[in-house]
Amino acid sequence: MDAVSAYLQRLKMEKEQPSLNYLQRLIQHHLSLIPYETFSKFHYFNQQGCEVPDFNQFAANLETRGWGGTCYSLNINFARLLERLGFSCSFVRVLPGHTAIMVRVDGRKFYVDVGYGSPITRPIELNSRPKHVLHGFGEEIIFTGRSEKKFQLERKSHGKTFVTKQIVWEPLTEEELQEDIEESYKDCSSNITMRRITAVRFQGNNCYFLRDNTLKVMNYRDIREYHFREPDHWMQTVAEAFQVDERGIEESLRFLAERGIHLFD
């Protein structure tokens, strides 16, 4: 099976002609079926250094290991898929430390982001109005125009802002992101992404959010929080919640332990 077919099979979708409706469904299925996670980031770093997995490698591991990735792996490979499906894509910087996709459909430009661990469930035509607001899983996501090429991305929970980023709405190639990618893999304590386990998955009405040995399950009614003391129980629960293989989870624990971080002392 070729990589496009494997990717679409994981998304439970068929190949169609490019359209805004098709793009929106691809995004929704992606957020539901492919997790944001750092297990694969640690693995790829160990195997090949500061490189995003290539398209064939990424597509193969979707099914065999249940992996997705962090923002660069997810958004770059989703853009590679979209290009192969006939969409026109570029990348945009989201400062600090993130990238998203600019997708052109019928002469219009849309912001697409399946790599933020956030319920950005549809394409956003940023220039169409001054403010866009999305709601999901107790979160409010606000896009505010600052100029034609600068937008603020704000995430709120229970009325409180917990993340603010700046979208630079100018098209970039994958090659122009190379320094950003290398920075994201920086193996040092100041790069927190490389020093903790994180995973996010949206499944039905629930959002599963893992941070080290704490799992939150959020929906429209409440938040349940589980703290794990035993690695075996934690590993089994994480593998089930995120549909990833346990080998990658074990590898992540070793990766952190080698850097002096022990989740289960």
VOTI-605890 format. One record per residue: x, y, z of N, C-alpha, C in turn. Coordinates in pm, whole numbers, plus 32768, in hexadecimal, padded with zeros to 4 digits. Atoms other than C-alpha are relative to their C-alpha. Layout:
N
XYZXYZXYZ...
//
This chain:
265
80547F8880008000800080008058807E80007FAF7F868003808A81587FA57FDF80598077800B7FAD7F8780B2826780AD7F7F80518004807D7FB280027F878339803C7F8B7FA68027806D805D7FE07EA0820A804C80047FD980947FF280247F737F2C81A781A37FD18072805A80287F8A7FB27EFA830982277F68800F7FFD80917FF2800B7D96831D81A27FB87F8E8047803D806F7FB87D4A81C5822C7FFD801B80957FFC7FDD7F727DB9823B83837F96806A802180657F987FEC7CD38368835A7F727FCF7FE68082803A80237BB7828082EC7FB980557F9780357FAC806B7B87835281B3802F7FCD7F787FDB802080897B96832A803B803B807C7FBD7FCD7F90804F7C4583FF7F387F8E80457FB880667FB080427B6A851A7EB4804280757FB97FCF7F84803C7B8F86527DE380118069806D7FEC7F967F9B7C1A877A7EAB7F86805B800A806E7FA47FE67B07884A7F498007802B809280007FD17F757ACB890F80887FBD7F9A805B804780647FB079D788078105805A7F87801B7FA580717FF17AD586F080C98070802380627F967FD37FA67BE587B7817B7FCF8000809080357FFC7F787B0687EC82AA7FEF7F7380398010808A7FD07AB5867882C380867FBE801B7F7980347FE87C25861E82A18036803080877FD27FC77F817C75870783C57FBA7FBC8076804B803A7F917B61867B84A280287F70801A7FD6808A7FEF7BC585138462808F7FF980377F757FFE7FD27D34856A849A8006801780977FFD7FE17F717CF4860085F17FCA7F8D8054803C806E7FB77C2484D4865680557F827FFD7FC1808280157CFE83BC85D080988000800B7F6D7FF97FFC7E67843885D78029805B80747FE57FB17F897EF084AE8726807580627FF07F8A7FAF7FE27FD485CB8781804A7FB4806D7FB7804D7F9980E785168841809780117FEF7F6E7FF3800282578523889C80487F7A7FFE7FBD80828005829983AB889D80527FF47F807FBA800D808082F183B3872C806E80687FF17F987F98800B83B584F8874E80827FCF803F7F8880367FBF84A684548844803E7F917FAA7FCF806E805284BF83208764804980337F847FC17FCD807A850883E286258083804980207F857FBB7FD9860884B886DC80707F9B801A7F9C80677FE786BC837F875580327FC07F7F7FDE8048807B86B782E885F8804480587F977FD37FAF807286F984108512801C809280217FDF7F777FDB8739854C85D97F8E80607FE780627F9280068687869485927FB880067F7A80468005808085B58628846A7F707FD280138089802F80068441860A842F7FFE7F7D7FB18006807C804D83EA84A783BF7FCF801A7F72802F7FEE808983C1848882497F737FC87FF2808F801F80118267844D81B87FE67F6A800A801480917FFC828C82D58188800E7FC8808D7FE6802B7F76831882A382E57F8C8029805B806F7FCC7FAF820B837C83837F827FAE7FE9807B8049802280F082CA82CA80057F7080327FF4808B7FD28176817083217FE97FF68096800C80067F6E818881C084957F77802B8035808A7FE07FD880258249849C7FB67F818029804B807B7FE97F9F80E8848A804B7F9F80597FB780687FB880B5800B8510801A802480927FE07FD97F7780FC80DB86487F9A8060803C80667FA57FCC7FD381C686678032808D80157FC27F7F7FE880B982F3865E7FC380707FAD80187F87804C8079845785ED8080805280077F877FB07FEE817B854F866B7FE18082804480167F787FCF81A586B586DA7FEC805A7F8680337FA78069816087EB860B80477FF37F7A7FBA8004807F827387CF85087FE57F7D7FB5801D808080428242865D84C17F707FFA7FCE808E800A802480C6867784BE7FDC805F7F8E802C7FA08066809787B583F5804E7FF27F7E7FB38011807B81B4877883007FCF7F867FB2802C80778047813E861982B17F6E800A7FD480897FE9802F7FD08682829F800380567F827FF27FAD80798038878E81A580327FAB7F8B7FD1805A806980F6868380E17F8C7FAD7FC98076804B802D7FB685B680D77FA580597FAC805A7FA580477EE486E2806E8035801E7F747FC57FE680847FD687307F527FEA7F897FA38014807780527FBD85CA7ED77F6D7FEC7FDC808F8008801E7E4285EA7EE17FD280727FA580207F97805F7E50871E7E027FEB808A803B800A7F7C7FC17E43883B7F018083804C7FEC7F897FAB80047F3689607EF6801F802F808D7FDE7FE47F747FEF898E804180858049800E7F827FC67FD080FA8A6480E67FFF7FF280977FFA80007F6F816D8A7D824E8003808E80347FF77F7D7FC081528BA18340803B7FED808B7FCB80037F7982118BEE847D7F95802F806280557FD87F91814E8C0285C0805E800D80777F997FE57F9D822B8CA586C47FC88009808D7F81804A801082B88C2987A47FEB7F6B7FE77FEC8090800483138ACA873A7F967FAA7FC1806B8051803C81FA8A5486587FFA801F7F6B801D7FE6808C819B8A3084EC7F757FCE7FE08082802B8030804C8A12843A800380037F688007800E80927FD589EE82D27FA6806D7FC680557FA880507F508AED81D97FD17FAC7F8880388050806C7E668A3280EC7FAB805A7FA7804C7FAF80607DDC8AD57FB27F947FAA7FC080718044803C7C838A6A7F3F7FAC80677FB680537FA680517BCB8B187E22802A809380107FCE7F787FF77CA98C4B7E3C7FFC803D808B80057FD07F757C778C6C7FB5806B7FBA80537F9580367FAC7D7F8C3480C37FCA7FDF808C803380307F817D338B6981FB80727FD4805D7FA5802E7F977DEE8B2D83417FD37F75802A801D808A7FDA7E0189B7838E806A7FD380647FA280267F977E9E891F84C67FD27F7F8043801F80807FBF7E8D87AD852380707FD980617F8B80217FB07FCF87C285EF800F8050807F7FF87FAA7F8A7F778899871A7FC77FBD807C8043803F7F8F7EC3879E87F87F8B8054802E806B7FA17FE27DA1889187E67F8D7FE87F9E8072801C80587C3F887187597FE6806C7F9680127FA680737C78894E86277FC77FA87F918041806B804B7B7C8877856F7FD680287F7380277FD880887B4E893D8430806780627FC87FA87F9B803B7C0F8A1583397FCD808B802380257F787FDA7C138B8483A0803080617F957FDB7F9A80627C0C8C938296801F8081804D7FD97F977FA27CCE8D8B836B7FDB808C7FCF80157F7880337CA88EB982867F6E80237FE7808D7FE680237B2E8E9782637FB98059806580397FA57F9C7AE18F4F83A98064801680707F9B7FDC7F9C7B948FEF84D280177F96806C7FF280607F927B518ED585CA7FB47F807FDF803F8084800B7B048D6185C080087FBE8088800280437F7E7A9E8C9B86F57FCF7F717FEE8027808C7FFF7A938B2187177FED7FD38090801880387F7B7A0E8A5B883F800A7F687FFA7FFC80917FF97A5688F788A780457FCE807C7FC480447F8C7A9A881E89D880288062806E7FE67F9E7F977A8489418AC88065806A7FDB7F9A7FA1802E7B758A0C89F77FC580637F9D80257F98805F7B488B50893A807F80287FB47F8D7FDF80547C348B9788167FDD807B7FAF80217F7F803C7C3E8CFD8799806E802A7FA17FA47FC980657CE38D7A86597FDC80937FEC80197F71800B7D058EF586538062803F7F9F7FA97FBE80617D8C8FBD852E80458079803B7FB37F8C7FD57EA190B28582802A80557F887FE57FBF80807EF7910584197FE27F987F968020805E806C7ED2906182C780517F7F800C7FA980757FF97FF38F74831480267FD9808E7FE680247F747FEF8F6084917F7B7FE68047807880247FB67EEB8EAE856480287FCA80887FEA80387F7A7ED78E5C86D57FAB7F8380108047807C7FDF7E788CFA873A80007FF18097800D80047F6E7DF48CE7889B7FAA7F888027804D80717FCC7D808BB389597FD7801D809080377FE57F7B7C9F8BD78A897FBA7F858036804A80697FBB7C178AE28B867FBD803F8079804D7FC47F937B038B4E8C76801B8096800C7FF17F6F80057B378CB58C0A808D803380147F767FD57FE77CAD8CB88C53805A7FD97F8B7FA2801A806D7DB48CD58B4380757FAC80337F8D80517FD77EBB8BC18B59806B7FF77F937F9B7FFA806A7F6B8BE78A087FDF80757FA4800E7F9A80687FA38D0D891E80737FF07F9E7F99800A8068805C8CED87D47FDF80637F90800F7FA3806F80918DC886A380127FB67F7C7FFA803D808580438D4A8545803B80657F9E7FC67FAD806A81238DDB84367FC97FC97F7C804E80348070803D8DB683098047801A7F7B7FB07FF7807A81488D9A81FD802D7F737FDA7FE3808A802781848C5B813280947FDF80047F7780337FF782BF8B90817680067F747FC47FE88088802C83528A5680E0802E7FAB80777FCE805C7F9A83B1892481A98093801D801D7F727FE37FEF8520897D816F8016807C80577FF27F857FB084EC8AD582097FE07FEA8093801E80207F7484758A2C834A806F7FAE80427F9D805F7FCE85B2895E8376803C802980867FC87FD37F8086478A34848C7F9A7FF18071806A800F7F9D84F88A3385437FF37F6D802B8009808F7FE384E988B6852A80737FD680597F8B80257FB0864A888F85B07FF58037808F80137FC47F7B85F9897986D17F9D7FAE80538066804D7FB884C988A3872B80377F7D80377FC1807C7FD285AB8772875580768019805F7F8B7FDF7FAE86AD8826882B7FFC7FAE80827FFC805F7F91871687288932803B8042807C7FD17FB87F89872F88098A627F88801F8059806B7FED7F9D866A885A8B9C7FAA807B7FE380507F89801F85F889AC8B137F947FE37F98806680288061853388F88A027FA67F9A8043805480547FAA841A886E8AD97FBE7F8F7FB3803E806A8050838487A589B980547F8180017FA58073800084B786C389C6801B7FCC808E7FE980297F7684A086998B3E7F807FD58048807980327FC2833C86228B787FAF7FB37F998058804C8057823E85318AE97F7B804A7FF5807E7FBD801B811185D58A497FB67FB57F9380538039806A7FF1854689817F74803C800A80887FCB80067E9F85CD89117FB57FB57F938054804280647D858519885F7F6F80288018808E7FDE7FFA7C1F857F88107FB17F887FCE804B807880257B33845888117F6F8012802C808B7FEA7FDE79BD848E87FD7FEF8081804D80157F897FAC7958857D89128071801680637F947FF77F9E7A9B854789D48083802F7FC27F767FDE80217BF185E889C180587FC1806A7FA1803F7FA67D0985188A59808180517FFD7F887FAD7FF77E2F85E88AD4805E7FC280657F9B803F7FAA7F6785418B5F8074805F80137F867FB87FE0807C85FC8C0E804B7FAD80677FB1805A7FAC817E850D8C9D7FA67F94803D804F806C7FC680C9842E8D997F74802D802D80887FD07FE57F8484F88DA57FB080017F7F805A800480727E6584B78CB67F80804C802280807FBB7FF27D4185A88C8F7FA37FD37F918067801F80627C0085468BE17F98806F800880557F8980007B3C867C8B7D7F8F7FF07F9C806F7FF8805E79E586A08AE27FB0807F801D804D7F857FF378D187A28AD47FC48010808C803F7FFA7F7B785A874E8C348065800E80717FA580017F8E798987138D0E808D7FDA7FD47F75802C80137AFB86C38D31801E7F97806B7FD380677FA37B75857F8DCD80977FF77FF77F6E80007FFB7CDD856A8E3C80317F8480487FCC807C7FC87DA4842D8E7D8098800D80117F707FFE7FE27EFA84208F26802F7F7080137FD1808B7FFD7FC282E18EF880817FF780507F88801B7FB180C282568FEB804B7F857FCE7FC4807C8030810181068F44801480067F697FE57FF4809081AA81018DED7FB07F9F7FAA80488063805280FC7FC48D757F70802B7FE7808B7FD2800E7F9E804A8DB77FFA807B7FA67FF87F8780537FFE819A8D1F80147FDD7F6D7FE08023808A809080F88BE87F897FC07FBA80758042803A7F5F801F8BAE7F9180647FE280687F9B80127E7181458BD98023805E7F8D7FD47FA4806A7F3D82298AF57FF57FBD7F7780078048807F7F58812189E47F6F7FF47FD0808E800D80237DDE80F189EE7FC280877FDC803E7F7C80177D8082638A01802D803D7F7C7FC97FBF80777E6582CE88E280177FA07F8B7FF58066806A7E678188881B808E7FFB7FC67F73800B80287FE4817F8812803C7F81803B7FC5807C7FCF80C9805588438055801C807D7FBC7FEF7F80816C801C89948097800C7FF07F6F7FF6801382CC7FFE8903802C80937FFC7FDF7F72800982CC817288AF7FF48047808580117FC57F7C825081C88A0A80777FDC80597F8B802B7FB3836480FA8AAC807E804A7FD47F8C7FB980358464819D89C880038090803380087F767FCD83EA82F58A3A802B800880917FD580027F74841882998BA780997FF480097F6E800E7FFF857E822C8B5C804380817FD17FC97F83803585BD83688A9280088069806F80017F9E7F93855884428BBB805D7FD680717FAB802F7F93860D83678CB98093801B7FE37F767FE28027875283908BF68023809280147FEC7F707FEC872485078C287FDC8029808E80137FE67F7186E584E68D9F7F7180198029808E7FEA7FE0856884F48D927FBE7F798013803E80817FDE84BA83D18E407F71801A802D808C7FE67FE0834083D58E407FCB7FAB80708035805F7F9D831882AE8F2B806D7FD680637FA080207F97841A82C390417FB57FC38076
//
